[in-house]
């Protein structure tokens, strides 16, 4: 039996076409972004795409090891991606959805990277 909500809609109608899997994926993403350090790292990567771990760690006031660990968690969720540049990895936002979401919360671009 459908669960009654507001004005005769069912719970399924309130959720629209979103499948349980999509909702679970978004919940996992929001959980990853709820960590203050990971969010600060993500905002720094957005501001300066192609930043390396050592520069990123310095920018957010964390150790390189802790920054790498947080980046790995974000990468597993598809939030960031790394590109090899010699011995370093350069980090970028992985998807347009994340990029747009960051703009919705007021994230800015560096004047050095206006086209991303």
N, CA, C and O of each residue as an XYZ file, in Angstrom:
464
protein
N       0.848     -1.178      0.000
C       0.000      0.000      0.000
C       0.890      1.238      0.000
O       1.819      1.300      0.805
N       0.652      2.231     -0.868
C       1.468      3.435     -0.922
C       1.360      4.240      0.363
O       0.303      4.290      0.991
N       2.452      4.862      0.741
C       2.480      5.700      1.924
C       1.918      7.059      1.557
O       2.370      7.678      0.594
N       0.930      7.536      2.317
C       0.322      8.828      2.048
C       1.224      9.939      2.573
O       1.796      9.834      3.658
N       1.339     11.003      1.785
C       2.143     12.156      2.205
C       1.272     13.395      2.156
O       0.242     13.443      2.829
N       1.640     14.369      1.404
C       0.930     15.641      1.322
C       0.017     15.668      0.101
O       0.423     15.260     -0.987
N      -1.192     16.138      0.271
C      -2.153     16.340     -0.816
C      -2.377     15.081     -1.643
O      -2.540     15.158     -2.860
N      -2.387     13.925     -0.992
C      -2.712     12.693     -1.693
C      -1.582     12.090     -2.505
O      -1.797     11.086     -3.185
N      -0.386     12.662     -2.463
C       0.737     12.074     -3.202
C       1.272     10.869     -2.430
O       1.164     10.797     -1.206
N       1.842      9.941     -3.160
C       2.498      8.814     -2.516
C       3.962      9.169     -2.327
O       4.457     10.118     -2.934
N       4.656      8.414     -1.489
C       6.088      8.650     -1.280
C       6.839      8.522     -2.596
O       7.769      9.285     -2.857
N       6.441      7.558     -3.434
C       7.104      7.396     -4.732
C       6.909      8.628     -5.598
O       7.831      9.022     -6.312
N       5.734      9.248     -5.557
C       5.478     10.447     -6.339
C       6.300     11.625     -5.860
O       6.755     12.435     -6.667
N       6.495     11.729     -4.558
C       7.285     12.817     -3.997
C       8.743     12.699     -4.435
O       9.395     13.710     -4.696
N       9.252     11.483     -4.517
C      10.635     11.271     -4.934
C      10.828     11.437     -6.430
O      11.963     11.478     -6.905
N       9.750     11.531     -7.171
C       9.846     11.677     -8.613
C      10.393     10.405     -9.227
O      10.107      9.301     -8.764
N      11.176     10.571    -10.265
C      11.693      9.422    -11.002
C      13.002      8.892    -10.425
O      13.579      7.954    -10.976
N      13.478      9.471     -9.333
C      14.754      9.053     -8.762
C      14.669      7.626     -8.238
O      13.809      7.305     -7.418
N      15.556      6.787     -8.711
C      15.591      5.402     -8.256
C      16.309      5.324     -6.914
O      17.070      6.225     -6.562
N      16.071      4.261     -6.172
C      16.787      4.096     -4.902
C      18.310      4.111     -5.080
O      19.027      4.604     -4.209
N      18.802      3.580     -6.191
C      20.250      3.569     -6.437
C      20.792      4.986     -6.610
O      21.857      5.316     -6.087
N      20.052      5.826     -7.349
C      20.484      7.215     -7.549
C      20.480      7.959     -6.221
O      21.398      8.725     -5.927
N      19.452      7.732     -5.428
C      19.376      8.378     -4.117
C      20.540      7.928     -3.246
O      21.145      8.745     -2.552
N      20.859      6.640     -3.275
C      21.993      6.129     -2.502
C      23.312      6.756     -2.972
O      24.161      7.109     -2.154
N      23.475      6.892     -4.285
C      24.694      7.506     -4.827
C      24.839      8.957     -4.355
O      25.921      9.375     -3.943
N      23.750      9.714     -4.418
C      23.808     11.107     -3.970
C      24.061     11.189     -2.463
O      24.803     12.059     -2.007
N      23.453     10.294     -1.693
C      23.676     10.293     -0.248
C      25.148     10.032      0.068
O      25.722     10.664      0.955
N      25.752      9.097     -0.665
C      27.174      8.803     -0.462
C      28.035     10.008     -0.841
O      29.008     10.318     -0.153
N      27.679     10.685     -1.929
C      28.411     11.884     -2.335
C      28.302     12.966     -1.274
O      29.308     13.561     -0.886
N      27.087     13.226     -0.803
C      26.911     14.260      0.214
C      27.631     13.893      1.511
O      28.126     14.773      2.215
N      27.693     12.613      1.826
C      28.435     12.180      3.008
C      29.922     12.492      2.830
O      30.577     12.935      3.773
N      30.454     12.267      1.641
C      31.862     12.572      1.367
C      32.123     14.070      1.468
O      33.173     14.485      1.958
N      31.185     14.872      1.013
C      31.355     16.324      1.029
C      31.096     16.925      2.407
O      31.453     18.076      2.655
N      30.484     16.165      3.298
C      30.166     16.678      4.628
C      31.393     16.806      5.520
O      31.337     17.486      6.545
N      32.489     16.174      5.155
C      33.725     16.270      5.918
C      34.393     17.609      5.601
O      34.652     17.907      4.435
N      34.669     18.402      6.610
C      35.223     19.744      6.425
C      36.526     19.725      5.639
O      36.696     20.521      4.716
N      37.442     18.840      5.983
C      38.730     18.806      5.285
C      38.567     18.408      3.820
O      39.199     19.004      2.947
N      37.733     17.415      3.542
C      37.522     17.017      2.150
C      36.870     18.133      1.353
O      37.205     18.340      0.187
N      35.946     18.851      1.965
C      35.304     19.954      1.268
C      36.292     21.086      1.005
O      36.274     21.680     -0.073
N      37.140     21.389      1.959
C      38.173     22.414      1.747
C      39.114     21.997      0.622
O      39.491     22.821     -0.212
N      39.491     20.730      0.597
C      40.352     20.219     -0.477
C      39.645     20.347     -1.818
O      40.239     20.795     -2.799
N      38.388     19.960     -1.861
C      37.630     20.025     -3.104
C      37.519     21.465     -3.606
O      37.677     21.715     -4.801
N      37.252     22.405     -2.715
C      37.170     23.810     -3.114
C      38.515     24.313     -3.635
O      38.553     25.095     -4.584
N      39.613     23.877     -3.029
C      40.944     24.274     -3.492
C      41.255     23.676     -4.856
O      41.845     24.348     -5.703
N      40.866     22.419     -5.083
C      41.067     21.779     -6.387
C      40.235     22.507     -7.442
O      40.700     22.726     -8.561
N      39.027     22.875     -7.091
C      38.167     23.625     -8.015
C      38.802     24.962     -8.367
O      38.823     25.356     -9.533
N      39.312     25.650     -7.372
C      39.907     26.973     -7.571
C      41.189     26.904     -8.397
O      41.461     27.791     -9.205
N      41.968     25.853     -8.193
C      43.258     25.711     -8.872
C      43.382     24.327     -9.490
O      44.117     23.486     -8.972
N      42.675     24.073    -10.591
C      42.745     22.743    -11.208
C      44.172     22.411    -11.632
O      44.912     23.271    -12.110
N      44.535     21.166    -11.450
C      45.887     20.733    -11.782
C      46.866     20.911    -10.637
O      48.076     20.790    -10.829
N      46.358     21.194     -9.455
C      47.209     21.392     -8.284
C      47.769     20.043     -7.827
O      47.083     19.022     -7.895
N      49.010     20.050     -7.366
C      49.631     18.817     -6.863
C      49.376     18.696     -5.363
O      48.982     19.664     -4.711
N      49.600     17.520     -4.831
C      49.282     17.235     -3.429
C      50.056     18.140     -2.472
O      49.483     18.630     -1.500
N      51.328     18.369     -2.724
C      52.095     19.188     -1.786
C      51.573     20.622     -1.747
O      51.463     21.209     -0.671
N      51.253     21.187     -2.899
C      50.695     22.548     -2.926
C      49.300     22.574     -2.321
O      48.936     23.520     -1.623
N      48.530     21.544     -2.588
C      47.183     21.445     -2.045
C      47.224     21.332     -0.522
O      46.459     21.998      0.175
N      48.115     20.489     -0.012
C      48.247     20.314      1.436
C      48.614     21.638      2.109
O      48.074     21.987      3.158
N      49.529     22.356      1.492
C      49.927     23.660      2.042
C      48.749     24.631      2.014
O      48.531     25.373      2.972
N      47.996     24.626      0.924
C      46.872     25.552      0.777
C      45.784     25.319      1.821
O      45.157     26.270      2.289
N      45.559     24.066      2.183
C      44.482     23.758      3.132
C      44.985     23.533      4.557
O      44.190     23.293      5.466
N      46.294     23.608      4.754
C      46.851     23.482      6.102
C      46.836     22.074      6.657
O      46.628     21.864      7.852
N      47.060     21.110      5.776
C      47.095     19.708      6.198
C      48.428     19.095      5.790
O      49.175     19.685      5.009
N      48.724     17.914      6.316
C      49.913     17.202      5.862
C      49.640     16.617      4.475
O      48.489     16.416      4.087
N      50.702     16.353      3.747
C      50.559     15.746      2.423
C      49.911     14.369      2.538
O      49.108     13.989      1.685
N      50.252     13.619      3.584
C      49.680     12.289      3.778
C      48.171     12.366      4.018
O      47.408     11.614      3.411
N      47.742     13.262      4.891
C      46.309     13.413      5.176
C      45.561     13.909      3.938
O      44.432     13.493      3.679
N      46.194     14.792      3.184
C      45.582     15.308      1.955
C      45.430     14.192      0.933
O      44.387     14.076      0.290
N      46.459     13.372      0.778
C      46.392     12.241     -0.152
C      45.287     11.274      0.235
O      44.570     10.762     -0.625
N      45.153     11.028      1.518
C      44.111     10.121      2.004
C      42.716     10.678      1.675
O      41.842      9.940      1.219
N      42.519     11.968      1.905
C      41.228     12.590      1.605
C      40.955     12.592      0.102
O      39.819     12.371     -0.316
N      41.976     12.838     -0.711
C      41.815     12.810     -2.163
C      41.420     11.414     -2.641
O      40.598     11.269     -3.545
N      42.011     10.395     -2.028
C      41.676      9.020     -2.400
C      40.199      8.741     -2.127
O      39.530      8.094     -2.932
N      39.693      9.224     -1.001
C      38.275      9.034     -0.671
C      37.390      9.764     -1.677
O      36.357      9.237     -2.088
N      37.780     10.954     -2.073
C      37.010     11.717     -3.060
C      37.092     11.070     -4.448
O      36.113     11.058     -5.194
N      38.250     10.543     -4.777
C      38.417      9.886     -6.075
C      37.550      8.627     -6.166
O      36.949      8.362     -7.207
N      37.485      7.863     -5.094
C      36.659      6.648     -5.082
C      35.186      6.958     -5.332
O      34.453      6.124     -5.865
N      34.765      8.134     -4.954
C      33.373      8.540     -5.147
C      33.171      9.295     -6.465
O      32.071      9.771     -6.748
N      34.232      9.404     -7.268
C      34.121     10.053     -8.570
C      34.079     11.568     -8.524
O      33.631     12.213     -9.473
N      34.546     12.138     -7.417
C      34.494     13.582     -7.239
C      35.698     14.272     -7.875
O      35.560     15.329     -8.490
N      36.871     13.675     -7.728
C      38.101     14.217     -8.315
C      38.784     13.143     -9.141
O      38.500     11.952     -9.008
N      39.692     13.592     -9.996
C      40.511     12.659    -10.775
C      41.932     13.204    -10.803
O      42.166     14.405    -10.665
N      42.867     12.286    -10.985
C      44.280     12.662    -11.016
C      44.837     12.426    -12.408
O      44.460     11.475    -13.094
N      45.732     13.300    -12.808
C      46.464     13.144    -14.061
C      47.940     13.131    -13.712
O      48.400     13.936    -12.902
N      48.673     12.229    -14.317
C      50.124     12.148    -14.085
C      50.837     13.290    -14.803
O      50.538     13.614    -15.953
N      51.777     13.882    -14.098
C      52.647     14.904    -14.662
C      54.038     14.606    -14.118
O      54.418     15.091    -13.052
N      54.788     13.803    -14.862
C      56.076     13.344    -14.352
C      55.851     12.434    -13.168
O      55.146     11.430    -13.269
N      56.455     12.789    -12.037
C      56.288     11.979    -10.825
C      55.100     12.422     -9.988
O      54.743     11.759     -9.014
N      54.492     13.526    -10.356
C      53.387     14.067     -9.568
C      52.041     13.705    -10.176
O      51.926     13.379    -11.358
N      51.040     13.775     -9.330
C      49.658     13.682     -9.785
C      49.062     15.075     -9.639
O      49.245     15.747     -8.624
N      48.366     15.480    -10.647
C      47.690     16.784    -10.641
C      46.190     16.523    -10.561
O      45.648     15.721    -11.322
N      45.538     17.196     -9.649
C      44.150     16.901     -9.312
C      43.185     17.891     -9.935
O      43.460     19.089    -10.016
N      42.038     17.362    -10.379
C      40.971     18.149    -11.003
C      39.616     17.620    -10.545
O      39.497     16.497    -10.053
N      38.607     18.456    -10.720
C      37.231     18.028    -10.484
C      36.881     17.007    -11.564
O      37.232     17.195    -12.728
N      36.201     15.943    -11.194
C      35.962     14.834    -12.119
C      34.725     14.991    -12.991
O      34.653     14.386    -14.060
N      33.750     15.785    -12.564
C      32.519     15.840    -13.355
C      31.926     17.241    -13.385
O      32.157     18.058    -12.494
N      31.162     17.491    -14.427
C      30.464     18.769    -14.552
C      29.425     18.936    -13.456
O      29.195     20.052    -12.991
N      28.792     17.841    -13.034
C      27.795     17.932    -11.963
C      28.416     18.476    -10.677
O      27.844     19.349    -10.024
N      29.587     17.956    -10.322
C      30.276     18.425     -9.112
C      30.713     19.872     -9.299
O      30.557     20.697     -8.398
N      31.259     20.174    -10.470
C      31.699     21.538    -10.776
C      30.530     22.515    -10.612
O      30.670     23.556     -9.970
N      29.395     22.178    -11.188
C      28.224     23.049    -11.090
C      27.711     23.158     -9.661
O      27.295     24.234     -9.232
N      27.737     22.066     -8.929
C      27.322     22.082     -7.536
C      28.207     23.032     -6.723
O      27.714     23.772     -5.872
N      29.500     23.007     -6.988
C      30.416     23.906     -6.278
C      30.108     25.372     -6.585
O      30.192     26.225     -5.702
N      29.756     25.656     -7.820
C      29.373     27.030     -8.164
C      28.099     27.437     -7.433
O      27.945     28.597     -7.050
N      27.194     26.494     -7.239
C      25.949     26.791     -6.530
C      26.198     27.199     -5.079
O      25.408     27.946     -4.501
N      27.287     26.715     -4.492
C      27.598     27.082     -3.103
C      28.609     28.220     -3.029
O      29.110     28.543     -1.952
N      28.909     28.830     -4.185
C      29.748     30.024     -4.186
C      31.220     29.817     -4.473
O      32.009     30.741     -4.280
N      31.617     28.647     -4.924
C      33.027     28.406     -5.242
C      33.451     29.281     -6.414
O      32.667     29.548     -7.324
N      34.699     29.720     -6.375
C      35.226     30.604     -7.417
C      36.375     29.951     -8.152
O      36.920     28.934     -7.723
N      36.732     30.564     -9.276
C      37.867     30.124    -10.066
C      39.038     31.070     -9.820
O      38.849     32.259     -9.566
N      40.221     30.535     -9.898
C      41.428     31.346     -9.833
C      41.533     32.160    -11.120
O      41.173     31.668    -12.189
N      42.019     33.390    -11.035
C      42.243     34.169    -12.266
C      43.246     33.469    -13.201
O      43.288     33.761    -14.396
N      44.047     32.552    -12.656
C      44.997     31.815    -13.475
C      44.325     30.697    -14.274
O      44.911     30.161    -15.214
N      43.083     30.347    -13.891
C      42.350     29.252    -14.530
C      40.924     29.678    -14.868
O      39.982     29.006    -14.447
N      40.730     30.759    -15.605
C      39.359     31.266    -15.817
C      38.515     30.399    -16.735
O      37.289     30.506    -16.706
N      39.117     29.554    -17.542
C      38.363     28.784    -18.538
C      37.866     27.439    -18.067
O      37.218     26.736    -18.842
N      38.132     27.048    -16.848
C      37.664     25.708    -16.446
C      36.278     25.778    -15.866
O      35.720     24.754    -15.474
